[in-house]
Protein backbone atom coordinates (compact mmCIF):
# COMPACT_ATOMS: atom_id res chain seq x y z
CA UNK A 1 0.00 0.00 0.00
CA UNK A 2 1.28 3.45 -0.84
CA UNK A 3 0.30 7.02 -1.64
CA UNK A 4 2.24 10.22 -2.49
CA UNK A 5 2.99 11.00 1.18
CA UNK A 6 4.34 7.51 1.88
CA UNK A 7 6.30 7.56 -1.39
CA UNK A 8 7.99 10.78 -0.27
CA UNK A 9 8.87 9.25 3.11
CA UNK A 10 10.25 6.07 1.55
CA UNK A 11 12.52 8.06 -0.78
CA UNK A 12 14.04 10.09 2.05
CA UNK A 13 17.71 10.97 1.80
CA UNK A 14 19.69 13.18 4.16
CA UNK A 15 21.18 15.96 2.06
CA UNK A 16 24.56 17.38 3.07
CA UNK A 17 25.62 19.05 -0.19
CA UNK A 18 23.64 22.03 -1.46
CA UNK A 19 23.62 24.39 -4.42
CA UNK A 20 23.83 28.15 -3.96
CA UNK A 21 20.21 28.63 -5.05
CA UNK A 22 18.44 30.73 -2.39
CA UNK A 23 15.49 29.50 -0.34
CA UNK A 24 12.82 32.18 -0.05
CA UNK A 25 11.17 33.49 3.09
CA UNK A 26 7.87 32.26 1.68
CA UNK A 27 9.25 28.73 1.48
CA UNK A 28 10.55 28.99 5.05
CA UNK A 29 7.15 30.19 6.28
CA UNK A 30 5.52 27.19 4.60
CA UNK A 31 8.05 24.74 6.06
CA UNK A 32 7.88 26.08 9.61
CA UNK A 33 4.10 26.33 9.38
CA UNK A 34 4.03 22.63 8.54
CA UNK A 35 6.38 21.97 11.45
CA UNK A 36 3.95 23.67 13.82
CA UNK A 37 1.20 21.24 12.91
CA UNK A 38 3.08 18.28 14.39
CA UNK A 39 1.62 16.76 17.53
CA UNK A 40 2.85 18.44 20.70
CA UNK A 41 2.35 17.34 24.30
CA UNK A 42 -0.48 19.28 26.00
CA UNK A 43 -0.30 21.81 23.12
CA UNK A 44 2.80 23.25 24.79
CA UNK A 45 4.60 23.93 21.50
CA UNK A 46 7.69 24.13 23.71
CA UNK A 47 10.23 24.65 20.94
CA UNK A 48 11.60 27.43 18.76
CA UNK A 49 13.38 27.46 15.38
CA UNK A 50 16.07 30.15 15.53
CA UNK A 51 17.67 30.98 12.20
CA UNK A 52 21.33 32.00 12.13
CA UNK A 53 21.92 34.46 9.30
CA UNK A 54 25.42 35.57 10.34
CA UNK A 55 27.47 33.78 7.68
CA UNK A 56 30.75 34.38 9.49
CA UNK A 57 29.40 32.66 12.60
CA UNK A 58 28.00 29.81 10.51
CA UNK A 59 31.42 29.35 8.90
CA UNK A 60 33.08 29.36 12.31
CA UNK A 61 30.59 26.84 13.70
CA UNK A 62 30.91 24.56 10.66
CA UNK A 63 34.67 24.50 11.03
CA UNK A 64 34.53 23.91 14.78
CA UNK A 65 32.26 20.86 14.53
CA UNK A 66 33.51 19.72 11.10
CA UNK A 67 30.08 19.91 9.41
CA UNK A 68 30.34 21.94 6.16
CA UNK A 69 26.58 21.88 5.56
CA UNK A 70 26.15 24.37 8.43
CA UNK A 71 28.01 26.85 6.27
CA UNK A 72 26.96 25.75 2.79
CA UNK A 73 23.19 25.29 3.17
CA UNK A 74 20.93 28.12 2.06
CA UNK A 75 19.34 28.39 5.52
CA UNK A 76 20.45 27.13 8.93
CA UNK A 77 18.47 26.91 12.16
CA UNK A 78 19.04 25.91 15.73
CA UNK A 79 15.98 24.11 17.09
CA UNK A 80 15.61 24.57 20.84
CA UNK A 81 13.40 23.32 23.61
CA UNK A 82 11.70 26.49 24.82
CA UNK A 83 9.73 26.62 28.06
CA UNK A 84 10.26 30.36 28.49
CA UNK A 85 7.29 31.38 26.35
CA UNK A 86 4.94 29.26 28.47
CA UNK A 87 5.91 31.30 31.54
CA UNK A 88 5.81 34.79 30.01
CA UNK A 89 2.26 35.85 31.06
CA UNK A 90 2.48 34.30 34.55
CA UNK A 91 3.09 35.94 37.93
CA UNK A 92 6.51 35.73 39.54
CA UNK A 93 5.20 33.14 42.00
CA UNK A 94 3.72 31.02 39.21
CA UNK A 95 6.92 31.30 37.17
CA UNK A 96 8.97 29.98 40.08
CA UNK A 97 6.78 26.89 40.38
CA UNK A 98 6.64 26.40 36.61
CA UNK A 99 10.42 26.70 36.40
CA UNK A 100 10.73 23.82 38.83
CA UNK A 101 8.08 21.71 37.10
CA UNK A 102 9.44 22.26 33.58
CA UNK A 103 12.91 21.31 34.81
CA UNK A 104 11.66 17.78 35.51
CA UNK A 105 13.28 15.15 33.31
CA UNK A 106 9.99 13.84 31.94
CA UNK A 107 8.77 17.32 31.02
CA UNK A 108 12.03 17.96 29.21
CA UNK A 109 11.80 14.67 27.32
CA UNK A 110 8.24 15.47 26.21
CA UNK A 111 9.44 18.84 24.90
CA UNK A 112 12.40 17.24 23.08
CA UNK A 113 9.99 14.72 21.52
CA UNK A 114 7.69 17.53 20.39
CA UNK A 115 10.63 19.42 18.90
CA UNK A 116 11.72 16.26 17.09
CA UNK A 117 8.31 15.75 15.54
CA UNK A 118 8.26 19.40 14.44
CA UNK A 119 11.67 18.99 12.78
CA UNK A 120 10.50 15.86 10.99
CA UNK A 121 7.43 17.73 9.70
CA UNK A 122 9.71 20.53 8.51
CA UNK A 123 12.01 18.05 6.79
CA UNK A 124 9.15 16.37 4.96
CA UNK A 125 7.67 19.71 3.96
CA UNK A 126 11.05 20.80 2.58
CA UNK A 127 11.39 17.59 0.57
CA UNK A 128 7.86 17.99 -0.80
CA UNK A 129 8.80 21.31 -2.44
CA UNK A 130 12.09 20.08 -3.90
CA UNK A 131 14.45 21.00 -1.07
CA UNK A 132 16.72 18.80 1.01
CA UNK A 133 17.74 18.98 4.64
CA UNK A 134 20.01 17.55 7.31
CA UNK A 135 19.67 17.42 11.09
CA UNK A 136 22.96 18.17 12.86
CA UNK A 137 23.38 16.96 16.41
CA UNK A 138 27.11 17.70 16.11
CA UNK A 139 26.31 21.42 16.14
CA UNK A 140 25.77 21.08 19.89
CA UNK A 141 29.44 20.31 20.40
CA UNK A 142 29.79 24.11 20.23
CA UNK A 143 26.78 24.73 22.41
CA UNK A 144 28.48 27.44 24.50
CA UNK A 145 29.16 29.63 21.48
CA UNK A 146 25.64 28.96 20.16
CA UNK A 147 24.14 29.90 23.51
CA UNK A 148 26.10 33.15 23.64
CA UNK A 149 25.41 34.07 20.01
CA UNK A 150 21.66 33.45 20.28
CA UNK A 151 21.41 35.01 23.76
CA UNK A 152 19.36 32.10 25.04
CA UNK A 153 17.57 32.59 28.38
CA UNK A 154 17.11 29.93 31.03
CA UNK A 155 14.77 27.10 30.04
CA UNK A 156 15.73 27.44 26.36
CA UNK A 157 18.14 24.72 25.24
CA UNK A 158 19.34 23.81 21.72
CA UNK A 159 18.58 20.22 20.76
CA UNK A 160 19.52 20.02 17.06
CA UNK A 161 20.81 21.99 14.10
CA UNK A 162 18.68 22.02 10.95
CA UNK A 163 20.16 22.97 7.58
CA UNK A 164 18.22 23.08 4.33
CA UNK A 165 18.55 24.12 0.73
CA UNK A 166 18.42 22.82 -2.83
CA UNK A 167 20.23 19.47 -3.16
CA UNK A 168 23.45 19.32 -5.16
CA UNK A 169 22.34 16.59 -7.58
CA UNK A 170 25.96 15.73 -8.43
CA UNK A 171 26.49 14.59 -4.84
CA UNK A 172 23.24 12.83 -4.01
CA UNK A 173 23.60 10.15 -1.34
CA UNK A 174 22.42 6.60 -1.84
CA UNK A 175 19.15 5.47 -0.33
CA UNK A 176 20.47 3.91 2.88
CA UNK A 177 18.97 0.56 3.94
CA UNK A 178 17.10 0.32 7.22
CA UNK A 179 16.49 -2.50 9.67
CA UNK A 180 13.78 -4.91 8.61
CA UNK A 181 10.35 -4.41 10.15
CA UNK A 182 11.18 -7.15 12.68
CA UNK A 183 13.96 -4.90 13.96
CA UNK A 184 11.56 -2.23 15.16
CA UNK A 185 8.07 -3.78 15.44
CA UNK A 186 7.35 -6.17 18.32
CA UNK A 187 4.15 -7.54 19.82
CA UNK A 188 3.12 -7.59 23.51
CA UNK A 189 6.65 -7.94 24.96
CA UNK A 190 10.19 -7.09 23.99
CA UNK A 191 11.53 -9.87 21.77
CA UNK A 192 15.32 -10.28 22.26
CA UNK A 193 15.70 -13.15 19.78
CA UNK A 194 13.71 -11.30 17.15
CA UNK A 195 15.93 -8.25 17.66
CA UNK A 196 19.11 -10.34 17.48
CA UNK A 197 18.04 -11.99 14.23
CA UNK A 198 17.02 -8.67 12.71
CA UNK A 199 20.36 -7.10 13.59
CA UNK A 200 22.28 -10.05 12.14
CA UNK A 201 20.34 -9.85 8.89
CA UNK A 202 20.82 -6.08 8.75
CA UNK A 203 24.55 -6.40 9.34
CA UNK A 204 24.78 -8.67 6.29
CA UNK A 205 22.97 -6.11 4.14
CA UNK A 206 25.04 -3.20 5.46
CA UNK A 207 28.29 -5.05 4.79
CA UNK A 208 27.24 -5.36 1.14
CA UNK A 209 26.04 -1.74 1.09
CA UNK A 210 29.37 -0.38 2.31
CA UNK A 211 31.33 -2.70 0.01
CA UNK A 212 29.36 -1.48 -3.00
CA UNK A 213 30.20 2.09 -2.01
CA UNK A 214 33.90 1.28 -2.18
CA UNK A 215 34.69 1.23 1.53
CA UNK A 216 38.36 0.37 2.04
CA UNK A 217 37.43 -1.92 4.92
CA UNK A 218 33.83 -3.11 4.55
CA UNK A 219 32.00 -2.88 7.85
CA UNK A 220 28.54 -3.47 9.15
CA UNK A 221 26.12 -1.54 11.33
CA UNK A 222 27.15 -3.11 14.64
CA UNK A 223 30.85 -2.72 13.85
CA UNK A 224 30.38 0.99 13.27
CA UNK A 225 28.72 1.57 16.64
CA UNK A 226 31.24 -0.68 18.38
CA UNK A 227 34.07 1.50 17.12
CA UNK A 228 32.24 4.79 17.62
CA UNK A 229 30.88 4.16 21.11
CA UNK A 230 32.46 0.97 22.44
CA UNK A 231 36.13 1.88 22.52
CA UNK A 232 36.19 4.91 24.81
CA UNK A 233 33.82 7.11 26.74
CA UNK A 234 32.55 10.09 24.81
CA UNK A 235 33.13 13.54 26.32
CA UNK A 236 29.46 14.49 26.52
CA UNK A 237 29.38 15.40 30.21
CA UNK A 238 29.62 19.05 29.24
CA UNK A 239 26.31 18.81 27.37
CA UNK A 240 24.66 17.19 30.38
CA UNK A 241 25.95 19.94 32.66
CA UNK A 242 24.88 22.59 30.18
CA UNK A 243 21.30 21.24 30.17
CA UNK A 244 21.17 21.47 33.95
CA UNK A 245 22.56 25.00 33.86
CA UNK A 246 19.65 25.92 31.59
CA UNK A 247 17.26 24.64 34.28
CA UNK A 248 16.44 21.29 32.63
CA UNK A 249 16.83 17.65 33.72
CA UNK A 250 16.92 18.80 37.34
CA UNK A 251 15.04 15.84 38.79
C-alpha positions in Angstrom: 0.0 0.0 0.0 1.3 3.5 -0.8 0.3 7.0 -1.6 2.2 10.2 -2.5 3.0 11.0 1.2 4.3 7.5 1.9 6.3 7.6 -1.4 8.0 10.8 -0.3 8.9 9.3 3.1 10.2 6.1 1.6 12.5 8.1 -0.8 14.0 10.1 2.1 17.7 11.0 1.8 19.7 13.2 4.2 21.2 16.0 2.1 24.6 17.4 3.1 25.6 19.1 -0.2 23.6 22.0 -1.5 23.6 24.4 -4.4 23.8 28.1 -4.0 20.2 28.6 -5.0 18.4 30.7 -2.4 15.5 29.5 -0.3 12.8 32.2 0.0 11.2 33.5 3.1 7.9 32.3 1.7 9.3 28.7 1.5 10.5 29.0 5.1 7.2 30.2 6.3 5.5 27.2 4.6 8.0 24.7 6.1 7.9 26.1 9.6 4.1 26.3 9.4 4.0 22.6 8.5 6.4 22.0 11.5 3.9 23.7 13.8 1.2 21.2 12.9 3.1 18.3 14.4 1.6 16.8 17.5 2.8 18.4 20.7 2.4 17.3 24.3 -0.5 19.3 26.0 -0.3 21.8 23.1 2.8 23.2 24.8 4.6 23.9 21.5 7.7 24.1 23.7 10.2 24.7 20.9 11.6 27.4 18.8 13.4 27.5 15.4 16.1 30.2 15.5 17.7 31.0 12.2 21.3 32.0 12.1 21.9 34.5 9.3 25.4 35.6 10.3 27.5 33.8 7.7 30.8 34.4 9.5 29.4 32.7 12.6 28.0 29.8 10.5 31.4 29.4 8.9 33.1 29.4 12.3 30.6 26.8 13.7 30.9 24.6 10.7 34.7 24.5 11.0 34.5 23.9 14.8 32.3 20.9 14.5 33.5 19.7 11.1 30.1 19.9 9.4 30.3 21.9 6.2 26.6 21.9 5.6 26.1 24.4 8.4 28.0 26.9 6.3 27.0 25.7 2.8 23.2 25.3 3.2 20.9 28.1 2.1 19.3 28.4 5.5 20.5 27.1 8.9 18.5 26.9 12.2 19.0 25.9 15.7 16.0 24.1 17.1 15.6 24.6 20.8 13.4 23.3 23.6 11.7 26.5 24.8 9.7 26.6 28.1 10.3 30.4 28.5 7.3 31.4 26.3 4.9 29.3 28.5 5.9 31.3 31.5 5.8 34.8 30.0 2.3 35.8 31.1 2.5 34.3 34.5 3.1 35.9 37.9 6.5 35.7 39.5 5.2 33.1 42.0 3.7 31.0 39.2 6.9 31.3 37.2 9.0 30.0 40.1 6.8 26.9 40.4 6.6 26.4 36.6 10.4 26.7 36.4 10.7 23.8 38.8 8.1 21.7 37.1 9.4 22.3 33.6 12.9 21.3 34.8 11.7 17.8 35.5 13.3 15.1 33.3 10.0 13.8 31.9 8.8 17.3 31.0 12.0 18.0 29.2 11.8 14.7 27.3 8.2 15.5 26.2 9.4 18.8 24.9 12.4 17.2 23.1 10.0 14.7 21.5 7.7 17.5 20.4 10.6 19.4 18.9 11.7 16.3 17.1 8.3 15.8 15.5 8.3 19.4 14.4 11.7 19.0 12.8 10.5 15.9 11.0 7.4 17.7 9.7 9.7 20.5 8.5 12.0 18.1 6.8 9.1 16.4 5.0 7.7 19.7 4.0 11.0 20.8 2.6 11.4 17.6 0.6 7.9 18.0 -0.8 8.8 21.3 -2.4 12.1 20.1 -3.9 14.5 21.0 -1.1 16.7 18.8 1.0 17.7 19.0 4.6 20.0 17.5 7.3 19.7 17.4 11.1 23.0 18.2 12.9 23.4 17.0 16.4 27.1 17.7 16.1 26.3 21.4 16.1 25.8 21.1 19.9 29.4 20.3 20.4 29.8 24.1 20.2 26.8 24.7 22.4 28.5 27.4 24.5 29.2 29.6 21.5 25.6 29.0 20.2 24.1 29.9 23.5 26.1 33.1 23.6 25.4 34.1 20.0 21.7 33.4 20.3 21.4 35.0 23.8 19.4 32.1 25.0 17.6 32.6 28.4 17.1 29.9 31.0 14.8 27.1 30.0 15.7 27.4 26.4 18.1 24.7 25.2 19.3 23.8 21.7 18.6 20.2 20.8 19.5 20.0 17.1 20.8 22.0 14.1 18.7 22.0 10.9 20.2 23.0 7.6 18.2 23.1 4.3 18.5 24.1 0.7 18.4 22.8 -2.8 20.2 19.5 -3.2 23.4 19.3 -5.2 22.3 16.6 -7.6 26.0 15.7 -8.4 26.5 14.6 -4.8 23.2 12.8 -4.0 23.6 10.1 -1.3 22.4 6.6 -1.8 19.1 5.5 -0.3 20.5 3.9 2.9 19.0 0.6 3.9 17.1 0.3 7.2 16.5 -2.5 9.7 13.8 -4.9 8.6 10.4 -4.4 10.1 11.2 -7.2 12.7 14.0 -4.9 14.0 11.6 -2.2 15.2 8.1 -3.8 15.4 7.4 -6.2 18.3 4.1 -7.5 19.8 3.1 -7.6 23.5 6.7 -7.9 25.0 10.2 -7.1 24.0 11.5 -9.9 21.8 15.3 -10.3 22.3 15.7 -13.2 19.8 13.7 -11.3 17.1 15.9 -8.2 17.7 19.1 -10.3 17.5 18.0 -12.0 14.2 17.0 -8.7 12.7 20.4 -7.1 13.6 22.3 -10.0 12.1 20.3 -9.8 8.9 20.8 -6.1 8.7 24.5 -6.4 9.3 24.8 -8.7 6.3 23.0 -6.1 4.1 25.0 -3.2 5.5 28.3 -5.1 4.8 27.2 -5.4 1.1 26.0 -1.7 1.1 29.4 -0.4 2.3 31.3 -2.7 0.0 29.4 -1.5 -3.0 30.2 2.1 -2.0 33.9 1.3 -2.2 34.7 1.2 1.5 38.4 0.4 2.0 37.4 -1.9 4.9 33.8 -3.1 4.6 32.0 -2.9 7.9 28.5 -3.5 9.2 26.1 -1.5 11.3 27.1 -3.1 14.6 30.9 -2.7 13.9 30.4 1.0 13.3 28.7 1.6 16.6 31.2 -0.7 18.4 34.1 1.5 17.1 32.2 4.8 17.6 30.9 4.2 21.1 32.5 1.0 22.4 36.1 1.9 22.5 36.2 4.9 24.8 33.8 7.1 26.7 32.6 10.1 24.8 33.1 13.5 26.3 29.5 14.5 26.5 29.4 15.4 30.2 29.6 19.0 29.2 26.3 18.8 27.4 24.7 17.2 30.4 25.9 19.9 32.7 24.9 22.6 30.2 21.3 21.2 30.2 21.2 21.5 34.0 22.6 25.0 33.9 19.6 25.9 31.6 17.3 24.6 34.3 16.4 21.3 32.6 16.8 17.6 33.7 16.9 18.8 37.3 15.0 15.8 38.8 
